[in-house]
Amino acid sequence: MKCGKILLEMLRLYNVEYVFGLPGETTLGWYDEWKRFEGIEHVMVRDERNAVFMADGYAKVSGRPGVCEGPSVGAPHMLPGVVEAYSSSIPLIVITSDIPLNGEKHNMLTGADQSSMFKAFVKDTFNVYKAADIPFIIRRAFRLATSGRPGPVHIRLPQDVLKEDAEVQDLYAQPEFAACPGKRFRALQEDISAAIRLLHGSKRGVMICGQGALLSGAWAEVEKIAEKYGLAVLTTINGKGIINESSDYSGGIVGARGANSVGNALVRDADLIFFVGSSTDSAGTASWKFPAKEAAVPMIQLDINEAELGNNYPVTVTMLGDAKATLASLLDADKDYVCGSRTNIEKLKKDKADYMSAVESALEMSNVPCDPVRLVKETEREMPENSILVVDPGISAVYPAGFMRSNGGRRDFVCNFAQGSLGYATAAAMGAAKASPDSTIVHITGDGSFGFCAGEYETLARIGGNIKVILINNHSFGWIRVSNDMVYGNEPFATEFADIDYVKIVEGFGIPAARLAEGDSLKDRLKELFAEDGVAFLEVVCAPEDKCVPPVPGWAEKAREKGMKNHY
């Protein structure tokens, strides 16, 4: 059996349906086998970085490792996506073909030390020295990608190895590692008991869930814990979706991305903080202000990764284990306990209602530039019930995170706030569409992100899918523009764009496109967008962020001092 076919057979045994990639000379030996192989679709992209972002979006929505590939010359282009996946613990299998073994020592074109390039940002990197090793390497790669702290794994396939024939006797998979988490383990019972004692003493407790809770699939357990102990549930922006945000127990987002004054105040005033699958990073804590590092409040931290336990806070009780399994054990160990008070939840319910009434004025404005709150709330009303949001960093993420409610029960909000590179979400939206073809994918992006991935609109038109694109045009790198203003007090520098006809560009790729013009009905434009079959595009002009300051804790007070409206 040829090396390429061995690889395809192993991927099929792990239920891989799609591989996202870009052709190159070093990969042709694999493609030669692929032409005669059924069951795994190759999804061609226009940039190797986007192959990884597609796989990332697929993995987040499906819960299975995303598989992507690129040729030797494109391997360095894949690193931004790999770094994002590694930082946010997303399971990926990243395959790069390469020049023949030791070819780089002879200065062969496109040769570079791929293993060293990837090593710092993957759980492991494998060189395939002979075709017969592939079954072993694939099994090990899937175990690593889905178990413990999930993450990407890199496999290097040299050209000369791809040409090999080999007789293999071990074409089998370990199906328990085909999805994440590969294996669950629970925290020690003594740590669970210590956590229970703290929970019993809490009257204003909050549970802060990060992306680890989603990766574990702990939706039901989080809801039960909240109800049992009367905890308000907050999420980081990456953890959005772990709870139905219409629930009385939901406090929304915490930190600096997508948060508001209600959620952050819950953390500030809490008498107990329970972190679940959260790395306690700067975005999820507003640079360690919510909670403050000096806060004299007991803390519990549950995480699959031992490196995160007490990493940024003096945690009272640490629990090392899978979120779903450990929370289930906690519930079972304390099944007779009944919480005596829900006054904090009643207060939360009122505070949320008061907050939303304070921003209602934005929903009544009909002018262009459009208020971002109005845009996302109107979108929420018009988009189908089964929608999945896939958003780019900046204004495109913060307003949907803060003002569009997740239904919980699955990951229905996809972003990339481990690294936060622009241009992520167009590719990730296509990956999400492959993972959940029955869903409407609502892709909200910005003009800054568009410049990073305009070529992928050809991919979007070619592969199709029920993807609706909303491009927020504020003629700038708006987040940098407002940061420059709020942090340094400076005029805009190196952030403004020339006028671009995005509708004409997108129509050139064969995608139906429209623009919200002065006097148009936003509601009608959104209805038209969602009524289109397949891919469709709507451009909406919004003011740059220094004119319409996003709800970020550090900026809200400065905005008020300047007499500017702010929704924090």
N, C-alpha and C positions, 0 to 999 in steps of 0.2 A: 504494500500500500504506500502511495506517495505521502510525503510529509504533510502536504496541505490537506489531503483527505483525512489523515489521522486527526489533525487539528479540528476539522469540521465535524467529524464523528464525535469527538469528545465534547465539543460545544453543544451538539444536538442532544447528547445524553444529559446535559445540564439544562435542558429546556430553553436554550438560547434561540430566540426567534429573529433577532436583528443584530447586525454588526454595523456600526456607524464608522465610515472611513473615507479615505481619499486615495486614488490610485497612484502608484509610482513604479518605477522600473524594478525596484528590489522586491516588490510584492507580486509580480506577475506569475511566479511559480505557484503561489497559493491560489490566485485567481483562475489559473488554468484548470485546477481541480474544481473550483467553485462553480464554473460554468455547467458542470455535469452533476451538481449536488443540489438536492431539493430539501426544503425545510428551513433554511436560514437565509433571510433576505439581507442583501448588502444595501445599505442606505448611503449613497454617495453624497458627500458634502463638498463645499468649495474651499474650505480652510480646515486644516487639521485641528486647530484649537476648537472649532465648533463640533468636530467629531466627538471630542471629549465632553463638551457641554451637552450635546445630545444624549450621550450615554448617561450623564449625570441626571438630566431631567427624567430619562427613562427609569433609572434606578430609584429616584425619589418617589415616583408615582407607583411603580410596580412592586417595589420591595425586593427586586432581584438585581444582581450585579449587572450594570451596564457594560457592554462590550464594545470597544472601539479599536480601530487600527489605523496606522499611518506608515508611509514609507520612510526610508532612512533620512532623506532630505527634510521631511516634515516633522521628524521627531522633536526638535527643539520647539516647534510651534505648538506642540501638545502640552507643554509644561504648564501654562497658565491654568488650563482645565484640571490638570493633575494636582496642582497645588491647592486649588479650591476644594477638590474632592477629599484630599488628604486632611486639610484643615477642618472640614465639616464632616468627616467620617462617613463618606459615601462609598459603597462598594463598587469598584470598577475593575474590569480586566482590560488593561491597556497593552495592546500588541503592536510592536513596531518591527517591520522587516528591516534588513540591514545588508550592507555589502558583505562579501564572503568573510569568513573568520580571518582575523588578522589583516584584513585589507587596508585598514586605516594606517597601518605602519608603513604601507607602500604609497601613502598619499592618494588613495583611490577616491575618486569623486564621491561626495556626499558622506564620506566616512567620518565618524566621530565616536567618542566613548559614550555610547548610550547608557550603559549601566551606571556610570558615575553621574551622568546627567540626571537620571531619575531617582537615584538611590535615596536622596534626602527626603523625597516627597512620596514615597510608596512604602507599603508594609514590607515588601520584598521585591527584588528584581531578579529575573532568571534569564540566563543565556542558554539557548537550546543548542547543544553541541552535536546531538545526533537525533534523528527523527524518532527513534524508539523511546526517547525520554519524554515525549510530549504527553502521553497519558498521565504519567507521574506528576509532571509540572502543572498540568491543568487541574488535577485533583488538589494539589497543594495550593494553587492560586485561589481556587474557590473557597477552600477552608479558611485561608487567611483573610480573604475579602469580606466574608460574612460573619466571622466569629470574633469574640472579644470586642475591641473597638474596631468597627468596620473601617474599610478604607480601600484605596486602589492598590493593585498589584501590577507590575510591569513584566512583560515577556518579550525578549529579543529573539527574532527569527532570522538568522543569516541566510543569504541567498543560496549558498552552496548546500546548506542543510535542507532548504525547501525543495531542492531537486532530488533528495535522497528517496530511495525505496527502503522500506523497513518491514520486517515481520513483527507484529506486536501481538502479545498474548494477554494484555491487560487493558483492553478497551472496556472500562467500566467506570461509572461515576459513583459518587457518594451523594445521593439525592438530598440528604438532610442539610447539605451545604449549598444547595441551589438557590436559596433565598435567605434573606436576612431577618432575624438573627439565626446563624447556623446552629448554634447550641445555646441554650439558656442555662444560667446558673444563678442561684439565689444568694443573697447576703447571709452572713452568719446569723443564727437565731438570737444570739446575745445582742447583736447590733439592732436587729428588728425590735427586740424587747425594749431596748434603750430608747429607740425612736417612739415607740408606743407611749412610754412614760411622758415624754415631752409633748406629744400630741394631746394627751389627756389634760395637760395643764394649760392648754392654749385657749384664748378667747378671741384673739384677732390674728389667727394664723393665716399665712399665705403659702401656696405651693407654686413654685416657679418652674415651669417645664420648658426644657430645651429640645433641640432636634433629636436627642437620644431617646426621648419618650416616644417620638414618632417612629424612629427606626425600630424600636422594640414593639410597636403596635399596642401601646398601653392605654388606648382610648377608654375602654370600659373600666379599667382599674383606677385611672385618674379620676373619672367621674364618681366612682364609688367612694374613693378616699375623701374627695371633697365633700360629698354629702354626709359621710359618716362622722367626720371631724369638724364640719362647718368651716372648711377652708375656702378662701377665695383662690381661684386658679388664674394665674398670669402665665403668659408664655413669652419667650424671646421671639423676635421676628422669625427666626428659623424654626421655632417650635409651634408657630401658628397652625391650628388645625387639630390640636390634641383634644380640644373641647369645643362643643357647640357654643359659639359666642353669644347666642341668644339666651343661654342659661343664666339664671340668677347668680350662679357661682363664678361666672367668668368675669374677670376684671380687665380683659384685653391684653395688650402688649405692655411689657415692662422695658425700661431702659431708655435708649436714645434713638431708636429706629422704629417708628410706628406707635410709640407710647403716647399717653396723654397724662394730664395732671391727676386724673382719678386713679389710674393703675399705679403710677409711681408713688402716690400718697399712701396707697395700701401697703406698699413695701416699707415706706418710711415709718408708718405707724404700727407695723406688725409686732406682735409679741412672740412670734415663731416664724421662721422661714425654712421651707422644705424645698430644696433644690432636687429636681428629678431630671436626669439626663441633660444637665446644663453645664457648659464649660465655664460659666461665670465670666464670660469675656467682656470686653469693653463696650460693645454694642448693646448687649443684654443687660448691662448694669449702669449705663450712662457714665462710663469710665469709673466704675466702682463707687457711685454715689447712691444707687438704689439696689441693694442696701449699701450704706456707707461702711467702709472698712472698720471704722471705729464703733459701729453700732453695737450696743450691749444687749444683744438679743440672741437667744439660743437658735442654733441652726442645725438642720439635718441635711446631709447630702448623699444622694443615691446616684451612682454612676457605674457604668460598665468598665470605665477606664480608671485604673488606680492613680494615674498621674493627675487626675482632676480633683481627687478627694482632698478638700482643704487647701487647694492650690492658691486661691485668692482671698479666702476668708478663714478665720479661726473657727472651724466647724465643731460643733459639740458632739455630734454623732455622725460617723461615716458608715455608709453601707456600700460594699463592693458587690455589684451583681446586675443582672438584667432587670430593667425597670418593670416590665410586665410581671415577670415571675416573682420578683421581690415584693412588689405591691400586693400581689395576690396572697403571698405568704403572710404579709402584715395583716391583711383583712381577715384571713383565716385565724390567725393567732389572737385577734381581738374582736371576735365575732359577736360577743355579748355586750360590747360597749355601746352606749347611746349618748350622743352629744346633747347637753342640756340647753344650749343657747344658740340662736341663729341671728342675734342682733347685729353682728358684723355684716352678715349677708343682706339683711334688710337695709342697712345703711348703704351698702354697695349698690343695691338696686336703685335707691333714691339718687345717689350721687351720679350714677350713669345716666339716669333720666334727666337730671339737671344739666349735666354736661352736654348731652345731645340737644337739648332745647336751646342752649347757648350758641350752638353752631348752626341752628336752623336757618339763620339769615342767609348763609351761603347757598342754601338750596333754592332760594327764591330769586337769585341773581340770574339774569339771562344774557348778559353781555359777553362779548369776546374782547380780550382774553377771558377764558373760562376759569372760574374758581375751581381748583383741583378737588375740593371736597364735593362740590356739586357734580363734577364729572364722575367721580367714583360712586357716589350714592345713586346717581341716575343709571350708571352701568349696572350696579347691583340690582336695581329694580327690573332692568330689562333682560339681563342675561338668564339663560335657562338654569333650572334648579341643579342640574348635574355638572355645573361648570367647575373647571379647575383654573385658578389664576396662576399665571407664570409671569413674573415681573422682573424688570431690570432695576439695578440700584438707583438711588436718588429719589426724585419726586415720584417716579414710576412705581416705587416699592412702598415708600413711607405712607402715602395717602391710602392706597388699597389696604395695607396692613392695619392702619389705624381706624379706617372708616367702613371697610367692607367686612361683613361678618362671615366667619367660617362656620360651616355646618357641623364640623367635627366628624369623627367616625372614619376618616381617611385623610390622606394628605391632599388638601384641595388648595394649597397655597405654596408655590415653589419660588424660592429666591436663592441668592448666593451671598449671604452676609457673613461668610467666614473670611473671604478675601474681598468680595464686593467689586469685581472687575466689571466694567461696562461691556455691553454686547453679549452677555451670557444668555439672556432669556429667549432670543429668537431661536437659537438651536435647542435650548432646553424645552421650549414649547413643542417643537417637533418630536423630541424624545418622549415628552409627556403624552402626545397624541398617539404615538405608537404603543405606549403602555396602557392607555385607556381610550380606545377608539370610539367608545360610545359616549364619551364626555365632550362637552364644548370646551375648548381650550381658549381662555381669554388672556391674550398676551398683551400686557401693558408695558410700553417701552418709551424711550425718550429720543430726542434728536441726537443727543450725544452718543447714545448706544447705537443708533442706526448707522453712524459712520464706521463703527467697528465691524459691522456684519452685513452691510448692504448686499454683498454677493450672495448671501444665503437666502435672499428672497427668490432667487432662481430655484434653489433647493425646495423652498416652501411651495412655489408654484408647481414644481415637478412632482413632488411626492404627495401634495395635497393634504387633506385632513381637515377636520372641523375646527379650524384655528381662526379666531377673530383678533386682529391686531388693532390696538389703539395706540397711536403715536402721539405723545405729548410734545408739542413743539414750543420751546421757550427760547429758541435761537441762541443757545449757549450751553456750556457745561455748567448748569445751574447750581449744582451742589458746591462746586469749587468757587463759583461766583459769590454765593451767599456766605460760605466759610471765610472767604477773603474779607468780606464786609464785617461779619459778626466777630471774627477772631482778631483781625488785624486793623479793622476800621478803614480799609483801603478801597479805592475805586476798582472796578473790574479790570482784570489783567489776564490776558491770554485765555479768554473763555468764550468770546463771542464768535458766532458763525455768520457767514453770508446768508442771504435769503436763498432757500432751496425749495424747489417744487417737488415735495415728496410724493404727492399724488401722481405726478407725471412719471417719476422714477418707478414707482410700484406698478403702475399700469403698464409700463414697458416690460415688466416681467410677466404680464398676463393676469394680474390679480385685480379684481374689482376694487376701486379705491375712491374715497370721497374725503371732503374737508368740511369741517364745521365753519361756516362763514357767518359774519355778522347778520343777524336777523333770522338765521336758521333755528329750527327747534332741535335742541340736543336730543330730546326724547325721540323725535322722529328719525334723526340720523342714526341713533343707536338701534332703533327697531329695524331700520334698513340693513344695518350691519349684521345683526343676528338673523335676519331673514335670508341672507345670501347662503347658497349652498357652498360648502367648502370654505376655502380661504377667502377672507375679505379684510379690508384695511380702512381705518378712519383716522384722519389727522385732526387733532384738536389743539388750537393755540392757547397756551397759558402764559401768564406773566412769569418772568424769571424769578428764581427763589428769593433774590434780594428785594423784590417788590411784593412778593407773596410768601412770607417766611414760613417754612415748614414747621410743624409742631415738634420741636426739639428742645429739651429742657434748658440747655445753656443759651439758646437763642430767644426763647419766649420773652424773658424779662427785657432783653435789649430791644426786641421788637416793640414792646409796650412803651419803653422809654422814647422810642422814635415816633410813637403814635400810630404804629402799624398794626393791622389786624393779625392775630395769630390764634391758631386753633388748639394750642397745647392746653 
